[in-house]
Amino acid sequence: MSSLYQEVRTIVDEERCIGCGLCVRVCPSRTLRMVDGKAKPTGRTSIQCGHCQAVCPTGAVQVTTLDPRTYEFATFSASSEWSGFGKDDPGVLARLMASRRSCRNFKDAPVSRDMLEDLVKLGIAAPSGTNSQRWTFTLLPTRAAVARHVEDVAGYFNALNKKAEKRWLRLGLRLLGQPELEQYYRSYYRAVARAYRDWQEHGIDRLFHSAPAAILVGCAPGASCPAEDALLATQNMLLGAHAMGLGTCLIGYAVAAMRRDPTIQQRLGVPGEECIYAVIALGWPDERYQHVALRRMPIIRVAGD
């Protein structure tokens, strides 16, 4: 877990500062205070969240670690003006969320590198624990790159299937209090065997659904909430991809394979100390729906009444 606070990289232009104190009020780490009617960075620590920079009406405050290029998009334009509380239509947002579906039919057309990088920029607009921002994003920008990863992941599961075929091994592990192989055999063995056979004999990709691109979302060491950070960024990217015209599908099999066989992610150039939490297959969808997605009613509790 990383330290909550980081080095102070906040500067204030005294000539532009009008002494309103807004930056001091929103700072979560007390990095700033008012001195002689002006905001000054007097604290020793900061989480570099940028609240002070965003709230300043005159542009006097700057957090120098924040890069303006992270809000510059190649494939669409976006206003830098803050959208205030209650200023957007929640119905439009609800429609976007419920319209996004997992896509398993993609057109045979590439996704540009610019679009992939714009998706990453949408991802990092998500919150992160203590603003650690330790996300990592590994792009598989071509079908050939995706296919090589399919081969690695499929190979892992084929080897696991060969273990699961051994009844004596499943029984022995279960007697030792390790029922996972038996559970895998009952739930996944047959589907994996069929998918592997389709891949090897016919080149049918049932793992990534022949997607022309993919993005692996991970976290480098030092994050306070690495899994949560990566998954929040992933959801941003799923919604952003839909708005950009792309279909997406989360590939849990790939995450599980890399978790159990670190050499798979290392062959992608991902350091062993990083952990991959989500793999997104994406491309131009060859699907069209008429209605939004519905869900089962969740468990909702009211505590404290």
Secondary structure, DSSP 8 states (H G I E B T S, - for coil): ---S-EE--EEE-TTT-----HHHHH-TT--EEEETTEEEE--SEE----HHHHH-SSS-EEETT--GGGG--SSS----S---TT-S-HHHHHHHHHH--B---B-S----HHHHHHHHHHHTTS--GGG---EEEEEE-SHHHHHHHHHHHHHHHHHHHHHHT-HHHHHHHHHTT-THHHHHHHHTHHHHHHHHHHHHHH---SSSTT-SEEEEEEE-TT-SSHHHHHHHHHHHHHHHHHHTT-EEEE-HHHHHHHHH-HHHHHTTT--TTSEEEEEEEEE-B----SS--------------
